[in-house]
Amino acid sequence: MAARLSPPLSARTRTVHRPIGPATYDCVRLVVVRDGTSIVFSEFGEQPVSFGDAILLGPHVLCGIEPKGY
């Protein structure tokens, strides 16, 4: 039986209106802010983000998100 490989690129979309606790992922993540504002917390500090911003997170970077205004 041949080994099944995962696709090199995967895209998912979701809407978040509640804080997301610190987490790490074993892949590169691209997050696009589609509405509102948030604070992104990472091992590199805090960064405010808003509509139209894109966040690129490398693998194994500890990061959390706190949406504002909802």
C-alpha positions in Angstrom: 0.0 0.0 0.0 1.4 3.4 -1.0 1.9 6.1 1.7 -0.7 8.9 1.4 0.8 12.3 1.4 -1.0 15.4 2.6 -1.4 18.3 0.1 1.3 20.9 0.1 -1.3 23.7 0.6 -4.4 23.7 2.7 -6.9 26.6 3.1 -9.6 26.9 5.7 -11.8 29.9 6.6 -13.5 30.7 9.9 -14.9 33.6 11.8 -13.7 34.2 15.4 -15.5 36.4 17.9 -13.9 35.1 21.0 -10.3 35.0 22.3 -8.1 32.2 21.1 -5.5 31.1 23.7 -1.9 30.6 22.9 -1.1 27.8 20.5 1.6 26.7 18.1 1.2 24.9 14.7 3.7 22.8 12.8 3.1 24.8 9.6 3.2 28.3 8.3 -0.1 30.2 8.9 -1.4 33.1 7.0 -4.3 34.9 8.8 -6.3 37.7 7.0 -8.4 40.0 9.1 -11.7 40.3 7.3 -13.6 42.5 9.7 -13.1 44.4 13.0 -9.9 44.7 15.0 -7.9 42.3 17.3 -4.8 42.1 19.3 -2.3 39.4 18.4 -0.1 38.1 21.2 3.0 36.2 20.4 6.4 35.5 21.8 7.5 38.7 19.9 5.0 41.0 21.8 1.6 42.4 21.2 0.4 43.8 17.8 -2.9 45.5 17.0 -4.4 44.3 13.7 -7.5 45.5 11.8 -9.5 45.0 8.6 -7.3 44.2 5.7 -4.2 43.2 7.6 -2.5 39.9 7.0 -0.4 38.0 9.6 2.2 35.5 8.6 3.2 33.1 11.4 6.1 30.7 11.1 5.9 27.1 12.4 6.2 26.6 16.1 5.5 30.3 17.0 3.4 30.7 20.1 0.5 33.0 19.3 -3.0 34.0 20.6 -5.7 36.4 19.4 -8.1 38.6 21.3 -10.8 40.2 19.1 -12.0 43.7 20.0 -15.4 45.3 19.5 -17.7 42.2 19.4 
